[in-house]
Amino acid sequence: MKLGVIGYGNLGKALVRGLVDGGISQETIIVNAKSERTRSAVKEAFGQINVTESKNELVEKSDAIFLVVEPKNAPEVLAEIGGYNLSEKVLVSFMAGITLQEIKEMLRDASECDIIRVMPNIAIATGTGILGITHDGTDHETVKEVLQILKRLGYAPEMSEAQLDSITVTAASGLAFAASLLDAYQKAGAGLLANEEQSREITLRVFENVIDLARKENCSFEEIVARITTKGGTTEAGLKSLNQEIITDTLTECMQKSYEKCRRIQE
Ligand SMILES: NC(=O)c1ccc[n+]([C@@H]2O[C@H](COP(=O)([O-])OP(=O)(O)OC[C@H]3O[C@@H](n4cnc5c(N)ncnc54)[C@H](OP(=O)(O)O)[C@@H]3O)[C@@H](O)[C@H]2O)c1
């Protein structure tokens, strides 16, 4: 199967890296980006990948077209590719907040192609990402093949379109929220440890330790807290100052704001 990728920014790069490292041959990928600078960067990173400034060429040479541009560029890009022959092609949109219906409206003749919407996070670069997937239910072979390729990029549950916005917030933007929490932990730890570098290493290991314990022993985060906390001990002394309600409220507000923004993109 030939794959076309339109857009090679933060997510486009992660996608191409994940595809290539996941075993997709470079020769079967063709990339289009707006600027010559970005197209040269593709060539530098992946010598065998085809690069084009023509969307018509990309459409002609691809069975599946991955759309990885910003939502504000969607009307222009979709209007252009909608003018080419999309018969028997699959369009795979990675754009946050643009619905299947809106994509169909922006294309000139939606009946010609199948459309899949994917909401990933950038960890797809390492094949360990999270990808919410929704599509209009057709069982064409090309759609099935694309779904198989997407599953190589990480945990890829299929879901209703309405649920996709929740994945945008908790998994895509969620990587930034989680990184901010780790950053705070690192900064707080640096006050006690030898230096920032040591604090970074300990932060990474502490969070890895919690995840390993939760997965391997299939226990809740609350159980882990209970296991470590002895009455009158050091953990309990620290936890008394760690207001979990404030952290939960802050995160709830953060996710709510992010969700509202995601909904507004659709208005
Ligand atoms: N970043 C994430 O973590 C993430 C997660 C989930 C979903 N998404 C979605 O992924 C999409 C891309 O996000 P991003 O963070 O990768 O954005 P980005 O870093 O700004 O990259 C956008 C890319 O689109 C290209 N582009 C813009 N207009 C174009 C056009 N007319 N024709 C061809 N290429 C064009 C740009 O090309 P030039 O480089 O040449 O300007 C650039 O490579 C967005 O819709 C976003 O909602 C992103």
PDBQT file of the ligand as one rigid body, heavy atoms in Angstrom, charges set to zero:
ROOT
HETATM    1  N1  LIG A 301       1.224  17.965  17.759  1.00  0.00    +0.000 N 
HETATM    2  C1  LIG A 301       0.468  17.063  18.393  1.00  0.00    +0.000 C 
HETATM    3  O1  LIG A 301       0.808  16.547  19.468  1.00  0.00    +0.000 OA
HETATM    4  C2  LIG A 301      -0.859  16.645  17.797  1.00  0.00    +0.000 A 
HETATM    5  C3  LIG A 301      -1.602  15.624  18.406  1.00  0.00    +0.000 A 
HETATM    6  C4  LIG A 301      -2.822  15.244  17.847  1.00  0.00    +0.000 A 
HETATM    7  C5  LIG A 301      -3.293  15.857  16.697  1.00  0.00    +0.000 A 
HETATM    8  N2  LIG A 301      -2.572  16.845  16.133  1.00  0.00    +0.000 N 
HETATM    9  C6  LIG A 301      -3.091  17.463  14.897  1.00  0.00    +0.000 C 
HETATM   10  O2  LIG A 301      -2.119  17.311  13.881  1.00  0.00    +0.000 OA
HETATM   11  C7  LIG A 301      -2.170  18.410  13.000  1.00  0.00    +0.000 C 
HETATM   12  C8  LIG A 301      -0.767  18.946  12.800  1.00  0.00    +0.000 C 
HETATM   13  O3  LIG A 301      -0.264  19.394  14.053  1.00  0.00    +0.000 OA
HETATM   14  P1  LIG A 301       1.275  19.748  14.224  1.00  0.00    +0.000 P 
HETATM   15  O4  LIG A 301       1.497  19.957  15.674  1.00  0.00    +0.000 OA
HETATM   16  O5  LIG A 301       2.106  18.736  13.507  1.00  0.00    +0.000 OA
HETATM   17  O6  LIG A 301       1.345  21.146  13.423  1.00  0.00    +0.000 OA
HETATM   18  P2  LIG A 301       2.641  21.879  12.868  1.00  0.00    +0.000 P 
HETATM   19  O7  LIG A 301       3.842  21.461  13.635  1.00  0.00    +0.000 OA
HETATM   20  O8  LIG A 301       2.284  23.319  12.797  1.00  0.00    +0.000 OA
HETATM   21  O9  LIG A 301       2.814  21.308  11.373  1.00  0.00    +0.000 OA
HETATM   22  C9  LIG A 301       1.917  21.633  10.340  1.00  0.00    +0.000 C 
HETATM   23  C10 LIG A 301       2.491  21.141   9.040  1.00  0.00    +0.000 C 
HETATM   24  O10 LIG A 301       1.504  21.398   8.023  1.00  0.00    +0.000 OA
HETATM   25  C11 LIG A 301       2.188  21.870   6.874  1.00  0.00    +0.000 C 
HETATM   26  N3  LIG A 301       1.255  22.652   6.058  1.00  0.00    +0.000 N 
HETATM   27  C12 LIG A 301       0.593  23.790   6.356  1.00  0.00    +0.000 A 
HETATM   28  N4  LIG A 301      -0.158  24.181   5.311  1.00  0.00    +0.000 NA
HETATM   29  C13 LIG A 301       0.053  23.272   4.336  1.00  0.00    +0.000 A 
HETATM   30  C14 LIG A 301      -0.409  23.137   3.010  1.00  0.00    +0.000 A 
HETATM   31  N5  LIG A 301      -1.272  23.994   2.470  1.00  0.00    +0.000 N 
HETATM   32  N6  LIG A 301       0.029  22.081   2.277  1.00  0.00    +0.000 NA
HETATM   33  C15 LIG A 301       0.905  21.183   2.802  1.00  0.00    +0.000 A 
HETATM   34  N7  LIG A 301       1.372  21.248   4.065  1.00  0.00    +0.000 NA
HETATM   35  C16 LIG A 301       0.970  22.293   4.803  1.00  0.00    +0.000 A 
HETATM   36  C17 LIG A 301       3.326  22.687   7.391  1.00  0.00    +0.000 C 
HETATM   37  O11 LIG A 301       4.302  22.783   6.358  1.00  0.00    +0.000 OA
HETATM   38  P3  LIG A 301       5.614  23.740   6.508  1.00  0.00    +0.000 P 
HETATM   39  O12 LIG A 301       6.452  23.067   7.548  1.00  0.00    +0.000 OA
HETATM   40  O13 LIG A 301       6.228  23.673   5.173  1.00  0.00    +0.000 OA
HETATM   41  O14 LIG A 301       5.106  25.088   6.924  1.00  0.00    +0.000 OA
HETATM   42  C18 LIG A 301       3.791  21.838   8.581  1.00  0.00    +0.000 C 
HETATM   43  O15 LIG A 301       4.696  20.868   8.153  1.00  0.00    +0.000 OA
HETATM   44  C19 LIG A 301      -3.151  19.424  13.616  1.00  0.00    +0.000 C 
HETATM   45  O16 LIG A 301      -4.376  19.353  12.926  1.00  0.00    +0.000 OA
HETATM   46  C20 LIG A 301      -3.344  18.951  15.026  1.00  0.00    +0.000 C 
HETATM   47  O17 LIG A 301      -4.665  19.168  15.484  1.00  0.00    +0.000 OA
HETATM   48  C21 LIG A 301      -1.354  17.259  16.637  1.00  0.00    +0.000 A 
ENDROOT
TORSDOF 0
